[in-house]
Amino acid sequence: MLNPRNAPVEAFVATMIGAAGGLLFVLMGLIQWQVEADSTWVKFPVIIAVLELLAVGGLLAGLRPARLTAAFLFGLVALIHLLAVLNQGPVWIRVMSGLLSAAHVFAVVLLNTRPARIHFIGGQR
């Protein structure tokens, strides 16, 4: 289990980015739903948020394959946000998607650092 006292900072920050990124994506969808009165803006962000929260749950539970799964999922979400940046749409969505993409890439990098690998694989530091 991810205990902030025993876990390296890299693992803790990566899990927080994953959880906050998924919830922020849902918030963006809810705001756009209110602006355009179209509920389809929320469906995809909710699916992504559920997947991200499942990956974060695996990281918190300390499951061995969770680190690679979360890194793959965070990389995929970063690419999805980059597509939103390159797409046409409101500027605020494009800016927020750019920030979320950068945060998810940072989370992938943090999950691949040596302290995080050692923490999730097990062993001494």
Backbone hydrogen bonds, N-H to C=O, Kabsch-Sander energy under -0.5 kcal/mol:
donor,donor_aa,acceptor,acceptor_aa,energy
2,L,60,L,-1.8
3,N,1,M,-1.1
6,N,3,N,-0.8
7,A,3,N,-3.3
12,F,8,P,-1.9
13,V,9,V,-2.8
14,A,10,E,-2.0
15,T,11,A,-2.0
16,M,12,F,-2.0
17,I,13,V,-2.4
18,G,14,A,-2.0
19,A,15,T,-2.2
20,A,16,M,-2.8
21,G,17,I,-2.6
22,G,18,G,-1.7
23,L,19,A,-1.9
24,L,20,A,-2.5
25,F,21,G,-1.9
26,V,22,G,-1.7
27,L,23,L,-2.0
28,M,24,L,-2.2
29,G,25,F,-1.9
30,L,26,V,-2.5
31,I,27,L,-2.4
32,Q,28,M,-2.3
33,W,29,G,-2.1
34,Q,30,L,-1.9
35,V,31,I,-1.8
36,E,32,Q,-2.5
37,A,33,W,-1.9
38,D,33,W,-0.6
41,W,38,D,-1.4
42,V,39,S,-1.5
43,K,39,S,-0.7
44,F,40,T,-0.7
46,V,42,V,-2.0
47,I,43,K,-1.8
48,I,44,F,-2.4
49,A,45,P,-2.6
50,V,46,V,-2.5
51,L,47,I,-2.2
52,E,48,I,-2.6
53,L,49,A,-2.7
54,L,50,V,-2.1
55,A,51,L,-2.1
56,V,52,E,-2.5
57,G,53,L,-2.3
58,G,54,L,-2.1
59,L,55,A,-2.0
60,L,56,V,-2.7
61,A,57,G,-2.2
62,G,58,G,-0.9
63,L,58,G,-2.0
66,A,63,L,-0.9
67,R,64,R,-0.7
69,T,65,P,-2.1
70,A,66,A,-2.9
71,A,67,R,-2.3
72,F,68,L,-2.4
73,L,69,T,-2.6
74,F,70,A,-3.1
75,G,71,A,-2.0
76,L,72,F,-2.2
77,V,73,L,-2.6
78,A,74,F,-2.0
79,L,75,G,-1.8
80,I,76,L,-2.0
81,H,77,V,-2.4
82,L,78,A,-1.9
83,L,79,L,-1.9
84,A,80,I,-1.5
85,V,81,H,-1.8
86,L,82,L,-2.0
87,N,83,L,-0.9
94,R,90,P,-1.7
95,V,91,V,-2.5
96,M,92,W,-2.4
97,S,93,I,-2.5
98,G,94,R,-1.8
99,L,95,V,-2.1
100,L,96,M,-2.6
101,S,97,S,-2.4
102,A,98,G,-2.2
103,A,99,L,-2.3
104,H,100,L,-2.3
105,V,101,S,-2.2
106,F,102,A,-2.2
107,A,103,A,-2.1
108,V,104,H,-2.0
109,V,105,V,-2.2
110,L,106,F,-2.5
111,L,107,A,-2.3
112,N,108,V,-1.0
112,N,109,V,-0.6
113,T,110,L,-1.2
117,R,113,T,-2.3
118,I,114,R,-2.7
119,H,115,P,-2.1
120,F,116,A,-2.5
121,I,117,R,-2.4
122,G,118,I,-2.2
